[in-house]
């Protein structure tokens, strides 16, 4: 009993004290724990937060420090929203619609003349003339837009601008033309015709051929005419896929037709 009382008395005299540096940290204003993306050799005189490394930062800590638990860049695509907005260009149709809306708004702001008033003042006459001119311009623009929208959407495809749906369709067109030109190789008076020419072909959405134009002749009129006939004979090429129809009602392309010495036709888009 005496030994037990002695031990407890000694323990009651022991006092646990925090280290001096840790005590200063707790006595100071509580600091947030953050992650920083830089480090400096210079230690800050007054810390704004706790981090994995020391960094003597500058500026407004509240506005310069992200408070989101997850970095914004991890939630979005590469690039900021403002960059996306700047990179997105206005399409011709959007520009057209915006111009029409602005013109309609301007016309609507002009007051209509009072039909009961017989004599108009010079200012009223000038104002009515401006309104009528704007109405005429608006009517002409709406007519042009209507005609443009009624026209079939044509798309001329070149190797640098081919998208996947069009490229696959045109590859089938190329194969059909080459097969036709090889099996029915051009001949005149029993002799094969060789040469190279450049041809532009316009295909409708149903696969039918609308136009075949010789852009650069082979120098042999008979070979040029036979090349045109080969294209027409190779068609029709089948309906456009829904992906193609979303962007075009007609597709045009320019190709080099090479009637080679081995009696084959090779086309190069």
PyMOL commands that set and color helices and strands:
alter all, ss='L'
color gray80, all
select helices_A, chain A and resi 2-12+20-27+61-64+72-74+81-87+92-109+122-150+164-183+221-234+242-245
alter helices_A, ss='H'
color red, helices_A
select strands_A, chain A and resi 32-33+49-50+154-157+187-188+191-192+195-204+209-216+250-259+265-268
alter strands_A, ss='S'
color yellow, strands_A
deselect
rebuild
show_as cartoon
